[in-house]
Each structure stands twice: as C-alpha cells, then as structure tokens.
C-alpha cells in the first residue's frame, strides 16, 4: 500500500452561497416568534455540539485527519459521528474532522460527474449535485487546513433496486469515477475509500445483487479501496426481528444496533488504511460479537434469571 510522503496542498474549492430570500409574516403568527427562536437556538446548539466543536481549529502541533461520509439514509449523522468517535479513540493525539453529506432515497447518479449523466434530475437534484455538496462541505470543514490523511466512507445503493438497467459493471464504473474525481478535485491521490456493501435485504432483486457485486468489485480493483460487510448488522424493533436480521436477510434500514456496528466497521477499516495495514480477509471486522450493542429503547430488556 503506497502512502504519499507528504500531503499535497488542497486547492481552493469555492461553493455557492444561498441567494437572499424575503419572507413576509402574517400578523397572527408573530406571537409564535419567541417559541420559534428558542427552538432554532436549541437546534443550532445541538448541531454545533455534535459536529462543529469537533471540527474547530486544533492546537498548532496537533495533526488533523479528514473523514468524509456520504450516502443514503443508512448513513445518517449518528453513524458518521460514530465513525469519527471510534477513530478519535484510535488516534487520541490527532483531530478527526468530519464532512458528512447524505440523503435518503437517492440514486448514485446524483454523485456522478460523468458526462453521460449531465442534465439528469432526481428529486429536484441534478446529476452530480450531491457530489458538489460533498466538495462544499469538505471545503468548509477544512477551512484552509491540510489533513495528514483522508478517508471516504460510502454507504449507498438501496435506491437502485427499482432500476432494471442497473448492472454490477455500471454501478462499479460510476462509483469508481466518484472516488477518482474526489482524489483529483482534492488534489490527494492518497485518499482511502471504504465501501459498505449494502445488506442482503432484497437479494431477490437483480438490481440489488448487481449493486452488491459492483461495490465489492470496486474495492477489489481500485487502489486504496476496501469494503465492509453489513449482512449481519441488526435491523428490526423486536428481539425476534433482530435475531432474524442477523441470521438472515435484513430490513432495508438498520436499527440503532446495526448503525453502531457499521460505524465500528467503517472506523476499523479506515484506521487500518491510515496505518498502512493490509485489508483483513474477513470484511466482518469487528464481528458482531466484538461490539457491545445496546438494546433498542422500544425492546424490553429481559430480566436476569430469578429476577422479577
């Protein structure tokens, strides 16, 4: 595995600011403003506490590393923060910056900058629009700082299940182009990529199987890429459903336990890549038995034997 001797400089990457907008309030709604102001302040504070503070400037002698997380609804903020938190434990003397961009139900073409996808639109987002958001978020998070290393964590593909034209080769080609473009636009060919293969929830669909095969192919054939498994990541909201999802097909969306396991696997893979360690033979690392998984709040926790 090749590592650059020194990171090259990231170019300035401008991003668009939202255009000004004028809003007219009906007089009858003015009494709600104090309540709305309090709610907004609470949300802003929570978001800052979760992401902003950890991305604040570190001590001058503290190296920084950049973690980029993107994908669909199975890559929520909680999972992205979980990856960063685990990496902070692995690299306690360094600052882990997080750039997170994800939205549910979106096909991979919204991250694609390939010319054949130009002009396509889904959910009012043009092809490549999500990629542009990733670049804008990275630019904002770095704020001119130079990371010691970078990693791109990807969890997307469930939205392709209804596209009968999806092939493993086609998906692999687009995902490879996204990773290649990121390295080029950021000026960092040392960016490591970790791909979470989507679960076995709908393996009966040809397009679903094609995405899974394409994701593994990218990891196998692209430099500085590896993949993690999600088939045993729990889903469901009852003990019976959780047990079934671990042993057999999942639901499309993971529960709290599943998201934590996936975050740990992402972090383990990124940490190994940053240390220059070889990819483990088993993509189920760490295994479910290695991770302490809290029971979902909606599931009663069984009392110990003899307890009432």
C-alpha positions as CSV (number, residue, x, y, z in Angstrom):
1,X,0.0,0.0,0.0
2,X,1.5,3.3,-1.1
3,X,1.4,6.4,1.1
4,X,2.5,9.8,0.0
5,X,5.5,11.1,1.8
6,X,3.8,14.5,2.4
7,X,0.3,15.6,1.7
8,X,-0.1,17.9,-1.3
9,X,-2.0,21.1,-1.0
10,X,-5.7,21.1,-1.4
11,X,-6.8,23.7,-4.0
12,X,-9.3,26.4,-3.1
13,X,-12.8,25.0,-3.8
14,X,-15.5,27.6,-4.0
15,X,-19.1,26.8,-3.3
16,X,-22.3,28.7,-3.9
17,X,-23.9,30.7,-1.1
18,X,-27.7,30.6,-1.0
19,X,-29.4,33.6,-2.6
20,X,-31.2,36.0,-0.3
21,X,-34.9,35.5,0.3
22,X,-37.6,37.8,1.7
23,X,-40.2,36.3,3.9
24,X,-43.5,38.0,4.9
25,X,-45.0,37.0,8.3
26,X,-48.7,37.2,8.9
27,X,-49.5,39.3,12.0
28,X,-51.3,36.5,13.6
29,X,-48.2,34.4,13.6
30,X,-46.0,37.0,15.4
31,X,-46.7,35.6,18.8
32,X,-45.0,32.4,17.8
33,X,-41.7,34.0,17.2
34,X,-40.2,33.7,20.7
35,X,-41.0,30.0,20.7
36,X,-39.6,29.6,17.2
37,X,-36.4,31.5,18.2
38,X,-35.9,29.2,21.2
39,X,-36.4,26.1,19.1
40,X,-33.9,27.3,16.4
41,X,-31.3,28.2,19.0
42,X,-31.7,24.7,20.5
43,X,-31.3,23.1,17.1
44,X,-28.3,25.2,16.2
45,X,-26.6,24.4,19.6
46,X,-27.2,20.7,19.2
47,X,-25.8,20.7,15.7
48,X,-22.7,22.7,16.8
49,X,-22.2,20.4,19.8
50,X,-22.4,17.3,17.6
51,X,-20.3,18.4,14.6
52,X,-18.9,22.0,14.8
53,X,-16.9,21.8,18.0
54,X,-15.1,18.6,16.9
55,X,-14.1,20.4,13.7
56,X,-12.9,23.5,15.4
57,X,-9.2,24.5,15.0
58,X,-6.9,22.3,17.0
59,X,-3.6,23.1,18.7
60,X,-0.9,24.1,16.2
61,X,1.0,20.9,16.9
62,X,-2.0,18.5,16.6
63,X,-2.2,16.7,13.3
64,X,-5.6,16.6,11.6
65,X,-7.2,13.8,9.5
66,X,-10.3,14.2,7.4
67,X,-13.2,11.8,7.4
68,X,-15.8,12.1,4.6
69,X,-19.1,10.2,5.0
70,X,-21.7,10.1,2.3
71,X,-24.6,8.0,1.0
72,X,-28.3,7.5,1.6
73,X,-30.5,7.2,4.8
74,X,-28.3,4.3,6.2
75,X,-25.5,6.9,6.5
76,X,-27.2,9.3,9.0
77,X,-25.4,11.8,11.2
78,X,-25.4,9.4,14.1
79,X,-23.4,6.8,12.0
80,X,-21.0,9.4,10.7
81,X,-20.3,10.7,14.2
82,X,-20.0,7.1,15.4
83,X,-17.2,6.5,12.9
84,X,-15.4,9.7,14.0
85,X,-15.8,8.9,17.7
86,X,-14.2,5.5,17.2
87,X,-11.4,7.0,15.1
88,X,-10.7,9.5,17.9
89,X,-10.1,6.6,20.2
90,X,-7.7,5.1,17.7
91,X,-5.9,8.4,17.2
92,X,-6.2,10.2,20.5
93,X,-3.4,12.7,19.7
94,X,-4.9,13.8,16.4
95,X,-8.0,15.7,15.4
96,X,-10.6,13.9,13.2
97,X,-12.5,16.4,11.0
98,X,-15.9,15.2,9.7
99,X,-17.6,16.1,6.4
100,X,-21.0,14.4,6.2
101,X,-23.4,14.6,3.3
102,X,-26.3,12.1,2.9
103,X,-29.9,12.0,1.9
104,X,-32.3,9.1,1.7
105,X,-33.7,7.6,-1.5
106,X,-31.2,9.0,-3.9
107,X,-29.6,7.1,-6.8
108,X,-25.8,7.1,-7.4
109,X,-26.1,9.4,-10.4
110,X,-26.6,12.3,-8.1
111,X,-23.0,11.9,-7.1
112,X,-21.8,11.3,-10.7
113,X,-20.0,13.9,-12.7
114,X,-19.8,11.6,-15.8
115,X,-20.8,13.4,-19.0
116,X,-23.5,10.8,-19.8
117,X,-25.4,11.8,-16.7
118,X,-25.3,15.5,-17.3
119,X,-28.8,17.0,-17.4
120,X,-30.5,14.2,-15.4
121,X,-32.5,15.2,-12.4
122,X,-33.9,13.2,-9.5
123,X,-35.9,14.7,-6.6
124,X,-35.1,18.2,-7.9
125,X,-31.4,17.4,-7.6
126,X,-29.3,17.4,-10.8
127,X,-26.8,14.7,-11.5
128,X,-23.6,15.5,-9.6
129,X,-25.5,17.7,-7.2
130,X,-24.7,15.6,-4.2
131,X,-21.0,15.4,-5.2
132,X,-21.0,19.2,-5.3
133,X,-22.4,19.2,-1.7
134,X,-19.6,16.9,-0.6
135,X,-16.9,19.2,-2.0
136,X,-18.6,22.3,-0.5
137,X,-18.7,20.6,2.9
138,X,-15.1,19.4,2.7
139,X,-14.0,23.0,1.9
140,X,-16.0,24.4,4.8
141,X,-14.7,21.8,7.3
142,X,-11.0,22.1,6.3
143,X,-11.1,25.9,6.3
144,X,-7.7,26.0,4.6
145,X,-6.2,23.4,6.8
146,X,-4.2,20.5,5.4
147,X,-5.1,17.0,6.6
148,X,-2.4,14.4,7.3
149,X,-4.7,11.8,5.6
150,X,-8.2,11.5,4.2
151,X,-10.8,8.7,4.0
152,X,-14.1,8.4,2.1
153,X,-16.8,6.2,3.7
154,X,-19.6,5.2,1.3
155,X,-23.0,3.6,2.1
156,X,-25.4,3.9,-0.8
157,X,-27.1,1.6,-3.3
158,X,-30.6,0.7,-1.9
159,X,-32.2,3.3,-4.2
160,X,-31.0,1.4,-7.3
161,X,-33.3,-1.6,-6.6
162,X,-36.1,-0.4,-8.8
163,X,-33.8,0.4,-11.8
164,X,-34.0,-2.6,-14.1
165,X,-31.0,-1.2,-16.1
166,X,-28.7,-1.4,-13.1
167,X,-25.7,-3.7,-13.7
168,X,-22.7,-4.5,-11.5
169,X,-20.4,-3.1,-14.2
170,X,-22.4,0.1,-14.5
171,X,-22.6,0.7,-10.8
172,X,-18.9,0.0,-10.3
173,X,-18.0,2.4,-13.1
174,X,-19.9,5.2,-11.5
175,X,-18.6,4.6,-8.0
176,X,-15.0,4.4,-9.3
177,X,-15.5,7.7,-11.1
178,X,-16.7,9.3,-7.9
179,X,-13.6,8.2,-5.9
180,X,-11.3,9.1,-8.7
181,X,-12.9,12.6,-9.1
182,X,-12.6,13.2,-5.3
183,X,-8.9,12.4,-5.4
184,X,-8.4,14.7,-8.4
185,X,-10.5,17.6,-7.1
186,X,-9.0,17.5,-3.6
187,X,-5.5,17.1,-5.1
188,X,-5.0,14.0,-2.9
189,X,-4.3,10.7,-4.5
190,X,-3.7,9.2,-1.0
191,X,-7.4,9.4,-0.2
192,X,-8.5,6.0,1.2
193,X,-12.0,4.7,0.4
194,X,-14.2,2.3,2.4
195,X,-17.3,0.9,0.8
196,X,-20.1,-0.6,2.9
197,X,-21.7,-3.3,0.8
198,X,-25.5,-2.9,1.1
199,X,-27.2,-5.6,3.1
200,X,-28.9,-8.8,1.8
201,X,-32.4,-7.3,2.4
202,X,-33.6,-7.8,-1.2
203,X,-31.2,-10.2,-2.8
204,X,-34.1,-11.5,-4.8
205,X,-33.9,-8.3,-7.0
206,X,-31.4,-8.5,-9.8
207,X,-30.5,-4.8,-9.4
208,X,-29.9,-5.2,-5.7
209,X,-27.5,-8.1,-6.3
210,X,-25.8,-6.1,-9.0
211,X,-25.1,-3.2,-6.7
212,X,-23.6,-5.6,-4.1
213,X,-21.3,-7.2,-6.7
214,X,-20.3,-3.8,-8.1
215,X,-19.3,-2.5,-4.7
216,X,-17.1,-5.5,-4.0
217,X,-15.6,-5.2,-7.5
218,X,-14.6,-1.5,-6.9
219,X,-12.9,-2.4,-3.6
220,X,-11.0,-5.3,-5.3
221,X,-9.9,-3.5,-8.4
222,X,-9.3,0.1,-7.2
223,X,-6.2,1.3,-5.3
224,X,-6.6,2.2,-1.7
225,X,-10.1,0.8,-1.5
226,X,-11.6,-1.8,0.8
227,X,-15.1,-2.9,1.7
228,X,-17.0,-3.9,4.8
229,X,-20.0,-6.3,5.2
230,X,-23.4,-5.2,6.6
231,X,-25.3,-8.5,6.2
232,X,-25.3,-9.2,9.9
233,X,-25.9,-5.6,11.0
234,X,-29.2,-5.8,13.0
235,X,-32.5,-4.3,11.9
236,X,-36.0,-4.6,13.4
237,X,-37.6,-3.5,16.6
238,X,-38.3,-6.7,18.4
239,X,-35.9,-9.4,19.7
240,X,-37.3,-11.8,17.2
241,X,-36.8,-9.5,14.2
242,X,-33.3,-8.5,15.4
243,X,-32.3,-12.2,15.7
244,X,-33.7,-12.9,12.3
245,X,-31.9,-10.0,10.7
246,X,-28.6,-11.2,12.0
247,X,-29.1,-14.8,10.8
248,X,-30.8,-14.0,7.6
249,X,-32.0,-11.1,5.3
250,X,-32.2,-7.6,6.9
251,X,-34.7,-4.9,6.6
252,X,-33.6,-2.1,4.3
253,X,-32.9,0.1,7.3
254,X,-30.7,-0.8,10.2
255,X,-31.7,-0.2,13.8
256,X,-29.5,1.5,16.4
257,X,-27.5,-1.6,17.0
258,X,-26.9,-2.1,13.3
259,X,-25.8,1.5,12.8
260,X,-23.3,1.2,15.7
261,X,-21.8,-2.0,14.3
262,X,-21.4,-0.4,10.8
263,X,-19.8,2.7,12.3
264,X,-17.3,0.5,14.2
265,X,-16.5,-1.5,11.0
266,X,-16.0,1.7,9.0
267,X,-13.7,3.1,11.7
268,X,-11.7,-0.2,11.9
269,X,-11.2,-0.2,8.1
270,X,-10.2,3.5,8.0
271,X,-7.8,3.1,10.9
272,X,-6.1,0.1,9.3
273,X,-5.8,2.0,6.0
274,X,-4.3,5.1,7.7
275,X,-1.8,2.9,9.5
276,X,-0.9,1.1,6.2
277,X,-2.2,-2.2,7.4
278,X,-3.4,-4.9,4.9
279,X,-7.1,-5.4,4.4
280,X,-8.4,-8.2,6.7
281,X,-9.5,-11.4,4.9
282,X,-12.9,-11.1,6.7
283,X,-14.9,-7.9,5.9
284,X,-16.9,-8.6,9.1
285,X,-14.3,-6.9,11.2
286,X,-15.0,-6.3,14.0
287,X,-17.6,-9.1,14.3
288,X,-21.0,-8.5,15.9
289,X,-19.8,-10.4,19.0
290,X,-16.9,-7.9,19.4
291,X,-19.2,-4.9,19.7
292,X,-21.3,-4.0,22.7
293,X,-24.7,-3.3,21.2
294,X,-27.3,-1.6,23.4
295,X,-30.9,-2.9,23.1
296,X,-33.2,-0.5,21.2
297,X,-35.3,1.6,23.6
298,X,-38.5,0.0,22.2
299,X,-37.4,-3.5,23.0
300,X,-37.9,-4.7,26.6
301,X,-34.6,-5.9,28.2
302,X,-35.1,-9.4,29.6
303,X,-34.6,-9.7,33.4
304,X,-31.8,-11.9,34.7
305,X,-32.8,-15.5,35.7
306,X,-34.6,-15.5,39.0
307,X,-35.4,-11.7,38.8
308,X,-38.9,-10.4,38.7
